[in-house]
């Protein structure tokens, strides 16, 4: 079909008929038709490229856009992929939460009930557990875009105790008590006890006591009671607060702060160390 069309065009230009305007001339129109017929790939690529932009400019635009997304993720809101079931039913495996990195930048401190993402190096995992620095950097970029699981040192848990709080498990009713007030944790995974591991601790100032919502399937502060730091997470290691579920679309929701701790009074003192 293309060959026939090409021959017809050449016949018209080489053997002009009488009374035909431009007879005997090889115009721009005829050259355009022949070029198009011989390079369908070029037409396809041209259609895919935004009008008026070279491929070099398209590539540059892509790099700039990716850089802006990474900057936004680094300083404002970062997607965080949930890798385990330790926070079920609140967060499920594969959920992508949006972590508000500005939540604690202007004087506000993490509060009881907050869902936080933190760097557990030095508290939940040994320092230097990040592995190969090049691989960690590449994974960090993908994680910042929500395309990969977070670093091995990053965790998401719920704050149960803040600096100065005395947290005890369990009271006579089988509940966790904070500063002498029992907490009804309606967010716990169905069938889970508040804790099968008893503890009685006072949270040192500047640190947090954090637990997973799926208590029977969560490695959290309880698992590090005998470690240096006693399972406490330094506030300075908090990356941000998980405020929204952004993906999958059917799971889109705002993660409101629970009122389970609304009756808990402020700690009588901020003295740290284990309670005897």
C-alpha positions as CSV (number, residue, x, y, z in Angstrom):
1,X,0.0,0.0,0.0
2,X,2.8,2.5,0.9
3,X,4.8,1.5,-2.2
4,X,1.9,2.2,-4.5
5,X,1.3,5.5,-2.9
6,X,4.9,6.5,-3.3
7,X,4.9,5.5,-6.9
8,X,1.8,7.6,-7.6
9,X,3.4,10.6,-6.0
10,X,6.6,10.3,-8.1
11,X,4.6,9.8,-11.3
12,X,2.7,13.1,-10.6
13,X,5.9,15.1,-10.0
14,X,7.8,13.6,-13.0
15,X,5.0,13.7,-15.5
16,X,2.9,16.7,-14.9
17,X,-0.4,17.0,-16.6
18,X,-1.6,20.1,-18.5
19,X,-3.2,22.8,-16.5
20,X,-1.9,21.5,-13.2
21,X,-0.5,24.3,-11.0
22,X,3.1,23.9,-10.0
23,X,3.6,21.2,-12.7
24,X,7.1,19.9,-12.9
25,X,8.0,21.1,-9.4
26,X,8.9,18.9,-6.5
27,X,7.1,20.8,-3.6
28,X,7.5,20.6,0.1
29,X,4.3,18.7,0.3
30,X,5.5,15.8,-1.7
31,X,8.8,15.6,0.2
32,X,6.8,15.6,3.5
33,X,4.7,12.6,2.3
34,X,7.8,10.6,1.3
35,X,9.6,11.4,4.6
36,X,6.6,10.3,6.6
37,X,6.2,7.1,4.7
38,X,9.8,6.1,5.2
39,X,10.0,6.8,8.9
40,X,6.8,5.7,10.8
41,X,8.9,5.3,13.9
42,X,9.8,9.0,13.9
43,X,6.1,9.9,13.6
44,X,5.3,7.7,16.6
45,X,8.1,9.2,18.7
46,X,7.0,12.7,17.7
47,X,3.5,11.9,18.8
48,X,4.7,10.6,22.2
49,X,6.9,13.7,22.8
50,X,5.1,16.8,24.1
51,X,4.6,19.4,21.4
52,X,7.5,21.7,20.9
53,X,9.9,19.9,23.2
54,X,13.1,18.0,22.3
55,X,13.9,14.7,24.0
56,X,16.7,16.4,25.8
57,X,14.2,18.9,27.3
58,X,11.8,16.1,28.1
59,X,14.6,14.3,30.0
60,X,15.6,17.4,31.8
61,X,12.0,18.1,32.8
62,X,11.7,14.6,34.2
63,X,14.8,15.0,36.2
64,X,13.6,18.3,37.6
65,X,10.2,16.9,38.5
66,X,11.8,13.9,40.2
67,X,14.1,16.2,42.2
68,X,11.1,18.4,43.3
69,X,9.2,15.3,44.4
70,X,12.3,14.1,46.4
71,X,12.7,17.5,48.1
72,X,9.0,17.5,49.0
73,X,9.3,14.0,50.3
74,X,12.5,14.8,52.3
75,X,11.1,17.9,54.1
76,X,7.3,17.9,53.9
77,X,5.4,14.7,53.3
78,X,6.9,11.2,52.6
79,X,5.0,8.1,51.5
80,X,5.9,5.1,53.7
81,X,5.1,1.6,52.7
82,X,3.9,-0.7,55.5
83,X,6.0,-3.8,55.4
84,X,4.4,-5.9,58.2
85,X,1.2,-6.6,60.1
86,X,2.5,-5.2,63.4
87,X,0.0,-2.2,63.2
88,X,-3.1,-4.2,62.1
89,X,-6.0,-3.5,62.0
90,X,-5.1,0.2,61.8
91,X,-2.5,-0.3,59.0
92,X,-2.3,-3.3,56.7
93,X,0.6,-4.8,54.8
94,X,1.1,-2.8,51.6
95,X,-0.7,0.3,52.8
96,X,1.2,3.5,51.9
97,X,0.8,6.1,54.6
98,X,1.7,9.7,54.2
99,X,4.1,10.9,56.9
100,X,3.8,14.5,57.9
101,X,7.4,15.6,58.5
102,X,6.3,19.1,59.7
103,X,4.2,17.8,62.5
104,X,6.9,18.1,65.1
105,X,9.1,20.9,63.5
106,X,7.5,23.9,65.2
107,X,7.6,23.1,68.9
108,X,4.9,20.4,69.0
109,X,6.1,17.1,70.6
110,X,4.8,13.5,69.8
111,X,1.8,12.8,72.0
112,X,0.3,9.7,73.4
113,X,-1.7,7.9,70.7
114,X,0.2,9.3,67.8
115,X,1.3,7.0,65.0
116,X,4.9,7.8,64.3
117,X,7.6,6.7,61.9
118,X,11.1,6.7,63.4
119,X,14.6,5.7,62.8
120,X,15.2,2.8,65.2
121,X,19.0,2.8,64.8
122,X,20.5,2.7,68.3
123,X,17.2,1.7,70.0
124,X,15.5,-1.1,68.0
125,X,18.4,-2.1,65.9
126,X,22.2,-1.6,66.3
127,X,23.9,1.4,64.9
128,X,25.3,0.8,61.5
129,X,22.7,-1.8,60.5
130,X,21.8,0.1,57.3
131,X,24.1,-2.2,55.2
132,X,25.7,-1.2,51.9
133,X,25.6,2.6,51.7
134,X,25.1,2.6,47.9
135,X,22.3,0.2,48.1
136,X,20.8,2.0,51.1
137,X,20.9,5.3,49.2
138,X,19.2,3.8,46.1
139,X,16.6,2.1,48.3
140,X,16.1,5.4,50.1
141,X,15.2,7.2,46.8
142,X,12.7,4.5,45.9
143,X,11.2,4.5,49.4
144,X,10.9,8.3,49.2
145,X,8.8,7.9,46.1
146,X,6.7,5.2,47.7
147,X,8.1,2.5,45.3
148,X,9.9,0.4,47.9
149,X,9.7,-0.8,51.4
150,X,11.4,1.6,54.0
151,X,14.9,1.1,55.3
152,X,15.5,-1.8,57.7
153,X,16.0,0.8,60.5
154,X,12.6,2.6,60.0
155,X,9.6,1.6,62.0
156,X,6.0,2.7,62.5
157,X,4.4,2.4,66.0
158,X,2.0,4.0,68.3
159,X,3.2,6.3,71.1
160,X,1.9,5.0,74.5
161,X,4.2,6.9,76.9
162,X,6.0,10.2,76.7
163,X,8.8,11.6,78.8
164,X,8.0,11.3,82.6
165,X,5.1,8.9,82.1
166,X,4.9,5.8,84.2
167,X,3.5,2.9,82.0
168,X,2.4,-0.3,83.7
169,X,1.0,-3.5,82.3
170,X,-1.1,-4.8,83.4
171,X,-3.6,-3.5,86.0
172,X,-6.2,-5.7,87.7
173,X,-8.5,-5.4,84.6
174,X,-5.7,-6.5,82.3
175,X,-5.2,-3.1,80.8
176,X,-2.2,-0.8,80.3
177,X,-2.2,2.0,82.8
178,X,-0.4,5.4,82.2
179,X,0.2,7.6,85.2
180,X,-2.3,5.5,87.2
181,X,-5.1,5.7,84.6
182,X,-6.2,2.5,82.7
183,X,-6.4,2.9,79.0
184,X,-9.1,1.3,76.9
185,X,-7.2,0.6,73.7
186,X,-10.0,0.1,71.2
187,X,-7.5,0.1,68.3
188,X,-5.9,-3.2,69.3
189,X,-6.1,-6.2,66.9
190,X,-9.2,-8.3,67.8
191,X,-8.3,-11.0,70.3
192,X,-5.0,-9.4,71.4
193,X,-4.2,-8.7,75.0
194,X,-2.6,-5.3,75.8
195,X,0.6,-7.2,76.5
196,X,1.6,-10.7,77.4
197,X,4.9,-9.3,78.7
198,X,4.5,-7.5,82.1
199,X,6.4,-4.2,82.5
200,X,6.5,-1.2,84.9
201,X,8.7,1.6,83.5
202,X,9.1,5.3,83.7
203,X,9.8,6.9,80.3
204,X,13.0,9.1,80.5
205,X,12.6,12.7,79.4
206,X,13.2,13.2,75.6
207,X,12.2,9.6,74.8
208,X,9.0,7.6,73.9
209,X,7.6,4.2,74.7
210,X,6.0,2.8,71.6
211,X,3.9,-0.3,70.9
212,X,2.3,-1.9,67.9
213,X,-1.5,-2.3,67.6
214,X,-1.1,-6.0,66.8
215,X,0.5,-6.7,70.2
216,X,1.0,-10.5,69.5
217,X,2.7,-9.7,66.2
218,X,4.8,-6.7,67.0
219,X,8.4,-6.2,68.0
220,X,8.4,-2.9,69.9
221,X,9.6,-1.3,73.1
222,X,8.7,-4.4,75.1
223,X,11.3,-6.5,73.2
224,X,14.1,-4.2,74.2
225,X,13.6,-3.8,77.9
226,X,16.9,-5.4,78.6
227,X,18.8,-3.6,75.9
228,X,20.7,-0.3,76.2
229,X,18.1,2.4,76.3
230,X,15.4,0.0,77.5
231,X,13.3,0.1,74.4
232,X,13.0,3.9,74.6
233,X,12.9,5.8,71.3
234,X,14.7,9.3,71.3
235,X,12.3,12.0,70.2
236,X,15.1,13.3,67.9
237,X,14.9,10.0,65.9
238,X,11.2,10.6,65.0
239,X,10.8,11.1,61.2
240,X,7.2,12.3,61.3
241,X,3.6,11.5,62.1
242,X,1.5,9.2,59.9
243,X,-1.5,11.3,59.2
244,X,-3.1,9.7,56.2
245,X,-3.4,6.4,54.3
246,X,-2.8,7.4,50.7
247,X,-2.9,4.0,48.9
248,X,-4.7,1.8,47.9
249,X,-7.4,4.2,47.0
250,X,-10.0,2.0,48.7
251,X,-8.2,2.5,51.9
252,X,-7.8,6.3,51.7
253,X,-8.4,7.7,55.2
254,X,-7.2,10.3,57.6
255,X,-5.5,8.8,60.7
256,X,-7.1,10.8,63.5
257,X,-5.5,10.8,66.9
258,X,-7.2,8.4,69.3
259,X,-9.0,9.7,72.4
260,X,-7.9,6.6,74.4
261,X,-5.5,8.7,76.4
262,X,-7.7,11.7,76.9
263,X,-8.1,11.0,80.7
264,X,-4.4,10.4,81.3
265,X,-2.9,13.2,83.4
266,X,0.5,14.8,82.8
267,X,3.4,13.0,84.4
268,X,4.0,14.1,88.0
269,X,7.7,14.4,87.2
270,X,10.0,13.9,84.3
271,X,12.5,11.9,86.2
272,X,13.8,9.0,84.1
273,X,15.0,5.5,84.8
274,X,13.2,2.2,85.6
275,X,10.6,2.2,88.4
276,X,11.4,-0.1,91.2
